[in-house]
Amino acid sequence: MNALLRNAYKWPKCTPPVSVAAFSTAPSPWRKAANSSSKSRERERNIINLHHEINDSLDQLKDSLDHGESSSRGGRPSKNKSTFSQKRSYQMFEVLVNARVNKVMREMGDYRDRQEDWRAFGVNNQVQLDSSIGLFKKALDTCFAKATEKGMISRSDNPLFWNLRNSFVKGDNRGLSSELVHSFQTFLMKERFPDAINELHREIADLRFPYEWYPATRMLQRTVHLHVGPTNSGKTYNALKALEGAKTGIYAGPLRLLAHEIWSRFAAKGKPCALVTGEEVRIPEGVDRWFHSCTVEMSPLNKPVDVAVIDEIQMIASEDRGWAWTQAVLGLQAKELHLCGEDRVVELIQDLCARIGDRCIVHRYQRLNPLETMSKSLRGDFRNLEKGDAVVAFSRVALHKLKAGIEQATGKRCAIVYGSLPPETRAQQAALFNDPNNEYDYLVASDAIGMGLNLEIKRVIFESSSKFDGNKVRSLTVPEIKQIGGRAGRYRTASAEIASAQEGAAGGEEAVEAKVESNTGWVTAFDFRDLQDIQNAFQKEAKPIETAGLFPPANIIERFHTYFPPRTPTSFVLTRLRELARLSPRFHLCDFDTALEIADAIQPYNLSVADRCVFLNCPVSFRVSRDGESNGQREALQAFAKCVAEMGSGHLLDFDCIDLSILDMDEETRMTMFNNPAYLQSLERLHQIITMYLWLSYRYEGVFQSQSMAFKVKEIVEDRITEFLDKLTYVTYSQARRRQAMREAAERHKKAEEQLLGEEEQEHLQEHHEEEPEEPIIEIVEELDPEEIIGEVIEEGGIGEREPGPDAEKNQGSG
């Protein structure tokens, strides 16, 4: 047994798995070893046979451990099984890291190729570099020994292992490679700092008291009203009533569409209101005082107001955006602060209020109408839809395909709502669906409806129980399912209030009770395979939120930067800050990965530290396609950074990375592109780059001067994307195949995360990745080519998965 393990984990020349999915499903960590040659295939068969033998021996050992443990504990379940399995996973992960670190070191280059870069880290020759690499590999061996032998895997006990593991789980091999680079840089610089400088670093990296970052707010005696309850309970309604009754105030929400909805609401009531999001600013003219409706990241912390409302407060736990909610809660200068969200955040907010001396009043709400999950799905048939149904999907391609399929199958019209629709179009579509006296019987919508859009939905139908979150396909979390599903049976939208009043006058109390009964919200799924996941989620309670997200503010990063040599990469400064950060038990550090990638991308340009800190928050995604092709955003970001560094011309037409030629196609040419997924991806790429330009135009008004032109280009691109999406058709077979592929991908990622993190930590990680700010255009599913996802190259009627009969669904039914 020991010999087999030794041989397996020291196999000399094989390549480890290339993704989190492969980590969970491959029979060995070397599945990619095979190639087209017969010698390689034979070698892979030998490896697989060897690993089957190992697995058989492991199973026997685990069975014996289980039996012995159960006997000694009187038949209770064994804990050794999960411990042993996790230890084995860490050993496999070590093999992967050891192979990956060699690749990373080759990509970083020899000393003679990058002398200036290596000198910045104190390396003066190739011999010193080779020695440092060897020592770093020993440090990796030590960190894995701590994890496998002593079970030391926490951030405080084993930070190197903790960072590597989490980067791999969240970012796959790409995230792991990036983390190895930054960890090696930190390793090189550790010994360069004298004790006095190290002490200063630790002092600046002490983030235990973030409420001290806002001294003006601490001078106020605030009253915090915490409105908590399930969806459709009236909590946000009551908070907004308090805001409307104030003379000055702020609304801060998670999405641009919500900020726009509140802005429109105040404008309709004649109250002057500014709209402030990352890429759009509208300030009312002719008045000295106005309300603010903004995304939470844009909350004006230096403006004293009477009332401030922060929506979806549970997102304070988000690994990516939680820092913005923490900043708003601690920093807004409001006499009354109203927080709206889920009940699981109460204890955390009460504790934060006690620490800063604010009075906290908790208002608990009950749902205004019943909500139930159904025992049957739609069985994949649009003909089972009913008036008032909303089908929820998680990409724009999927939404438009569903719309086409529903209208073709039912002969009725279907409205469509998602976050990136122009606000006027979104409001028009919502009004068409809410009006009971037209032919718009159905709605397809993204998960943005879970954030409080005013829609009169009778039944919510999940098209899938998994989603692509920008990095990977994953299962929906319990809070996500409850929040989206909770929009069913929406209480008292405009038409419902009128109908309720009329029926109450006509038939007294009995009519009102009948109305409430008929207003029950129902939740189901399009496919019976997803329905059980939905039912199970409604049976569970999400864990309480224990920590709030933090990210070091710009002034701390700038101060920290001053204690490093002038050419020190900002990514290293951030990594060092992350490594030394001290936190209160009530806070966690938000994800540094995107900030580190941005810092590396703009490092070659002569920017001030303050400018670099601005770019760290730029809305950019470095996602790479399966064939390794960049999405163009890195190149655009670098061009914009170079422009700021050189104070060059920031005219939209001066950037080579902004290719507007795709907009010159005439209608006849565009008609030939509607089966070409590359055309849609090019439009999406251009839209993202223009969005980045607009974001920067508000930070560098003197540089990026083509703001009006950029808005016009953005509008044209959105029209072209909509034109493309409207031409999509729904093909039953290929969409069933896509849903099945997503379920399988989500399950593989879940198993891989459980192997590396354990069940509890995996649930914790999911809780911190609940919400995405905007739906993607396409879901990236590894098993399907873009042509299958977008272009529908598979003909309808092929051999695919059959819809189950009633008996099969009954067996899968109740959760």
CORBELNOR-V76890 format. One record per backbone hydrogen bond with DSSP energy under -1.0 kcal/mol. CO is the residue of the C=O (numbers start at 1). NH is the residue of the N-H. If there is no record, write none. Layout:
CO | NH
CO | NH
This chain:
1 | 5
2 | 6
3 | 7
4 | 8
5 | 9
8 | 11
19 | 23
20 | 24
21 | 25
22 | 26
30 | 33
37 | 41
38 | 42
39 | 43
40 | 44
41 | 45
42 | 46
43 | 47
44 | 48
45 | 49
46 | 50
47 | 51
48 | 52
49 | 53
50 | 54
51 | 55
52 | 56
53 | 57
54 | 58
55 | 59
56 | 60
57 | 61
58 | 62
59 | 63
60 | 64
61 | 65
62 | 66
63 | 67
64 | 68
65 | 69
66 | 70
67 | 71
68 | 72
69 | 73
70 | 75
71 | 74
79 | 83
80 | 84
81 | 85
82 | 86
83 | 87
84 | 88
85 | 89
86 | 90
87 | 91
88 | 92
89 | 93
90 | 94
91 | 95
92 | 96
93 | 97
94 | 98
95 | 99
96 | 100
97 | 101
98 | 102
99 | 103
100 | 104
101 | 105
102 | 106
103 | 107
104 | 108
110 | 114
114 | 118
115 | 119
116 | 120
118 | 121
118 | 123
119 | 122
125 | 129
126 | 130
127 | 131
128 | 132
129 | 133
130 | 134
131 | 135
132 | 136
133 | 137
134 | 138
135 | 139
136 | 140
137 | 141
138 | 142
139 | 143
140 | 144
141 | 145
142 | 146
143 | 147
144 | 148
145 | 149
146 | 150
146 | 152
154 | 158
158 | 162
159 | 163
160 | 164
161 | 165
162 | 166
163 | 167
164 | 168
165 | 169
166 | 170
167 | 171
168 | 172
171 | 175
172 | 176
173 | 177
174 | 178
175 | 179
176 | 180
177 | 181
178 | 182
179 | 183
180 | 184
181 | 185
182 | 186
183 | 187
184 | 188
185 | 189
186 | 190
189 | 192
194 | 198
195 | 199
196 | 200
197 | 201
198 | 202
199 | 203
200 | 204
201 | 205
203 | 206
205 | 207
205 | 582
209 | 212
210 | 213
211 | 214
214 | 218
217 | 220
222 | 359
223 | 337
224 | 361
225 | 339
226 | 363
227 | 341
228 | 365
232 | 368
234 | 238
235 | 239
236 | 240
237 | 241
238 | 242
239 | 243
240 | 244
241 | 245
243 | 246
248 | 307
249 | 292
250 | 309
251 | 294
252 | 311
253 | 296
255 | 259
256 | 260
257 | 261
258 | 262
259 | 263
260 | 264
261 | 265
262 | 266
263 | 267
264 | 268
266 | 271
267 | 270
272 | 291
274 | 293
275 | 282
276 | 295
280 | 277
282 | 275
291 | 274
292 | 251
293 | 276
294 | 253
295 | 298
296 | 299
299 | 301
300 | 303
305 | 335
306 | 336
307 | 250
308 | 338
309 | 252
310 | 340
312 | 315
313 | 316
314 | 317
315 | 318
316 | 549
318 | 322
319 | 591
321 | 324
322 | 326
323 | 327
324 | 328
325 | 329
326 | 330
327 | 331
328 | 332
332 | 334
333 | 305
335 | 223
336 | 308
337 | 225
338 | 310
339 | 227
340 | 313
341 | 229
342 | 345
343 | 346
344 | 545
345 | 349
346 | 350
347 | 351
348 | 352
349 | 353
350 | 354
351 | 355
352 | 356
353 | 357
353 | 358
359 | 224
361 | 226
363 | 228
370 | 521
372 | 523
378 | 381
381 | 384
382 | 385
386 | 389
388 | 458
388 | 459
389 | 443
390 | 461
391 | 445
392 | 463
395 | 399
396 | 400
397 | 401
398 | 402
399 | 403
400 | 404
401 | 405
402 | 406
403 | 407
404 | 408
405 | 409
406 | 410
407 | 411
413 | 442
415 | 444
417 | 446
418 | 421
422 | 426
423 | 427
424 | 428
425 | 429
426 | 430
427 | 431
428 | 432
429 | 433
430 | 434
431 | 435
439 | 413
439 | 441
441 | 388
442 | 415
443 | 391
444 | 417
445 | 393
446 | 449
447 | 450
448 | 451
449 | 452
453 | 455
455 | 457
457 | 489
457 | 490
458 | 522
459 | 390
460 | 524
461 | 392
462 | 526
465 | 476
467 | 474
472 | 469
474 | 467
477 | 481
478 | 482
479 | 483
480 | 484
481 | 485
482 | 486
484 | 487
485 | 488
493 | 497
494 | 498
495 | 499
496 | 500
497 | 501
498 | 502
499 | 503
500 | 504
501 | 505
502 | 506
503 | 507
504 | 508
508 | 512
509 | 513
510 | 514
511 | 515
512 | 516
513 | 517
514 | 518
517 | 520
521 | 372
522 | 460
523 | 374
524 | 462
525 | 378
526 | 380
527 | 530
527 | 531
530 | 534
531 | 535
532 | 536
533 | 537
534 | 538
537 | 540
548 | 588
550 | 590
553 | 557
554 | 558
555 | 559
556 | 560
557 | 561
558 | 562
560 | 563
561 | 564
565 | 568
569 | 573
570 | 574
571 | 575
572 | 576
573 | 577
574 | 578
575 | 579
576 | 580
577 | 581
582 | 207
584 | 587
586 | 548
588 | 550
592 | 596
593 | 597
594 | 598
595 | 599
596 | 600
597 | 601
598 | 602
602 | 605
605 | 607
608 | 612
609 | 613
610 | 614
611 | 615
612 | 616
614 | 617
615 | 618
618 | 620
625 | 628
629 | 625
632 | 636
633 | 637
634 | 638
635 | 639
636 | 640
637 | 641
638 | 642
639 | 643
640 | 644
641 | 645
642 | 646
643 | 648
651 | 654
652 | 655
655 | 658
660 | 663
661 | 664
666 | 670
667 | 671
670 | 673
673 | 676
676 | 679
676 | 680
677 | 681
678 | 682
679 | 683
680 | 684
681 | 685
682 | 686
683 | 687
684 | 688
685 | 689
686 | 690
687 | 691
688 | 692
689 | 693
690 | 694
691 | 695
692 | 696
693 | 697
696 | 700
700 | 703
700 | 704
703 | 705
706 | 710
707 | 711
708 | 712
709 | 713
710 | 714
711 | 715
712 | 716
713 | 717
714 | 718
715 | 719
716 | 720
717 | 721
718 | 722
719 | 723
720 | 724
721 | 725
722 | 726
724 | 727
725 | 728
731 | 735
732 | 736
733 | 737
734 | 738
735 | 739
736 | 740
737 | 741
738 | 742
739 | 743
740 | 744
741 | 745
742 | 746
743 | 747
744 | 748
745 | 749
746 | 750
747 | 751
748 | 752
749 | 753
750 | 754
751 | 755
752 | 756
753 | 757
754 | 758
758 | 762
759 | 763
760 | 764
761 | 765
762 | 766
763 | 767
764 | 768
766 | 769
768 | 319
776 | 396
777 | 397
781 | 784
785 | 789
786 | 790
795 | 798
805 | 809
806 | 810
807 | 811
808 | 812
809 | 813
